[in-house]
Amino acid sequence: MKLTDLPHRTAAFVDEVLDLSANDAIARRLRELGFIAGERVEIVAAGPFGAEPLLVQVGFTRFALRRVEAGRVRLRMEPVA
């Protein structure tokens, strides 16, 4: 499932961040912000127009992400064992 498909206030866990090119700056930045495998995430809120941006909580930190950025984060519902 993509982060953009996650219902609000539902916890999930990062599986991976998709790279669209060999040196993908956006994917690298998402990982630097904490979107790494096994990290707990949830969508806290969404903007009023087209649900953009998404307010996403990773661990104890919140970020505003555009839907195109959030769509690169793949999730799983269960933590990695």
Secondary structure, 3 states (H helix, E strand, C coil): CEHHHCCCCCCEEEEEECCCCCCCHHHHHHHHHCCCCCCEEEEEEEEEECCEEEEEEECCEEEEECHHHHCCEEEECCCCC
